[in-house]
Amino acid sequence: MADTFDLIVLGSGPGGYVAAIRAAQLGLKAAIVERENLGGICLNWGCIPTKALLRSAEIFHYMQHAKDYGLVAEKISADLDAVVKRSRGVAKQLNQGVTHLMKKNKITVFMGEGKLTGKGTLAVTAADGKTSDLAAKNIIVATGARARDLPFAKADGKRVWTYRHAMTPPEMPSKLLVIGSGAIGIEFASFYNDMGAEVTVVEMLDRVVPVEDADVSAFLEKALKKQGMTIMTGAGVDKLDVTASGVKAAIKGKDGKVVTSEFSHVIVAIGIVPNTENIGLEALGVKTERGHIVTDPMCKTNVDGLYAIGDVTAPPWLAHKASHEGVIAVEAIAGKHPHAMDVRNIPGCTYCHPQIASVGLTEAKAKEAGHEVKVGNFPFIGNGKAIALGEAEGFIKTVFDAKTGELLGAHMIGAEVTELIQGYTIGKTLETTEAELIETVFPHPTLSEMMHESVLAAYGRTLHM
Ligand SMILES: Cc1cc2nc3c(=O)[nH]c(=O)nc-3n(C[C@H](O)[C@H](O)[C@H](O)COP(=O)(O)OP(=O)(O)OC[C@H]3O[C@@H](n4cnc5c(N)ncnc54)[C@H](O)[C@@H]3O)c2cc1C
């Protein structure tokens, strides 16, 4: 006899575990199935442990610049093992937090490999081979994704690393090649550069962080170069040869010339692959596109009673998008009428140094979409708090529809912008205009005053520049 639930969630990342909690809140009898760690990639191998590593690097950086603040810090050094240990400890704490949340919400946890066996049925095989049969009227697939390998070189964990290896490095890289300049690649480049490695970033497209506004990409490239990194855009790695002392990489540059350089280690950060294999999708006829499960605005697949959320579905592949979809799916299942997700209002953050944060359309995308735009730009150097913090590098850019005044997008680079972006995100969700933002009072002295100034700048009214 199968164990019967109102809802089964396959995968316990920020999509899955949040969905299970919302289900419990709505009175549904929920089960969650996880083969590795409760909390998924985000808490164990993604968002959180990387931020712990980056925090150590940030403090190390400040210690090296103690003199700028009138302080003395001598004989400073970094202990990579201790830094990694702290990061793993943070991940463990949050993993235990999710375990507690499952208990508190009376969600039944099945540890093991889950596979859909039919409509509304799922089998779980535990590590010891024991199987459990589960049944529910509704199932949510939240199996997430994993790192994409280069077609010609599989990560070996010794010299060639995925993000998992880079988070638990066997040793400190002396000369590091990072392939891919999306958020994950740039965060690791930033971390290892701050920790003292010589870092080269290779990006196939013509600019770093290519999903961001072009002005942000240009500013970041300059900042990273100033920090000593080598940045190669419009370039690709054709071949990797692991040698006794490192990795030889054949890199084709912008000019088409191939140069071979040797590195101690390589981080491959060229994207993700959804976890859709061997979970029974084919037998049920679940529709996928480029491997990702296709869903409607309520996260429903083409199969009745089957939903999908998070990284296993369409982009953006971010933890907060996964969690939000978890809530939407469960509320739809429970017969509520949730709002569909508007991807234009999902913020994105990169915790490199300097930080990047954005929401909505870039200037180029807004123009492509046919908007006549008004653009505001305000630099950190015009903000008293930024100068007091010793963080006067960066800017905040806002993009408005010239006709209606609607805020279309906001793009920031500089200290703490990942904490600032939410102000504009709320504004976008409320479909705000320049008039409302201009009327809003911002506290002094804060970095957030630049958010006001950027809006004022779009309308030729900036006060402090
Ligand atoms: C290095 C790194 C840094 C990141 N930083 C950020 C960040 O700062 N901010 C941000 O928003 N996002 C970040 N992300 C992305 C974020 O981690 C993902 O978007 C998020 O984890 C997706 O959540 P999810 O619930 O869809 O899936 P996941 O978190 O991937 O969880 C899926 C879970 O399903 C389990 N599973 C898969 N198949 C099965 C099966 N058959 N049976 C049982 N269990 C199964 C997996 O073990 C996993 O635990 C980062 C990712 C990486 C790799």
The ligand as a Gaussian input file, in Angstrom:
#p B3LYP/6-31G(d) Opt

LIG

0 1
 C       27.653000      28.480000      -6.590000
 C       26.234000      28.952000      -6.691000
 C       25.876000      30.168000      -6.152000
 C       24.566000      30.602000      -6.248000
 N       24.228000      31.805000      -5.698000
 C       22.952000      32.237000      -5.779000
 C       22.566000      33.454000      -5.188000
 O       23.380000      34.164000      -4.603000
 N       21.273000      33.830000      -5.273000
 C       20.343000      33.061000      -5.924000
 O       19.167000      33.442000      -5.973000
 N       20.678000      31.903000      -6.498000
 C       21.948000      31.472000      -6.439000
 N       22.288000      30.265000      -6.983000
 C       21.237000      29.493000      -7.674000
 C       20.369000      28.750000      -6.661000
 O       21.174000      27.909000      -5.883000
 C       19.307000      27.957000      -7.391000
 O       18.559000      28.821000      -8.223000
 C       18.355000      27.282000      -6.421000
 O       19.027000      26.417000      -5.547000
 C       17.284000      26.510000      -7.176000
 O       16.417000      25.930000      -6.265000
 P       15.572000      24.622000      -6.613000
 O       14.688000      24.409000      -5.445000
 O       14.965000      24.755000      -7.944000
 O       16.633000      23.449000      -6.748000
 P       17.913000      22.979000      -5.933000
 O       18.331000      23.947000      -4.922000
 O       18.879000      22.560000      -6.972000
 O       17.381000      21.700000      -5.163000
 C       16.966000      20.554000      -5.829000
 C       17.068000      19.387000      -4.875000
 O       16.452000      18.264000      -5.485000
 C       17.202000      17.113000      -5.139000
 N       16.919000      16.076000      -6.137000
 C       17.168000      16.111000      -7.468000
 N       16.738000      14.985000      -8.052000
 C       16.220000      14.223000      -7.070000
 C       15.620000      12.931000      -7.052000
 N       15.450000      12.206000      -8.152000
 N       15.194000      12.447000      -5.858000
 C       15.356000      13.161000      -4.724000
 N       15.908000      14.383000      -4.687000
 C       16.325000      14.903000      -5.851000
 C       18.641000      17.590000      -5.163000
 O       19.456000      16.747000      -4.376000
 C       18.504000      18.981000      -4.567000
 O       18.708000      18.967000      -3.176000
 C       23.586000      29.799000      -6.886000
 C       23.950000      28.560000      -7.412000
 C       25.252000      28.140000      -7.322000
 C       25.606000      26.800000      -7.882000

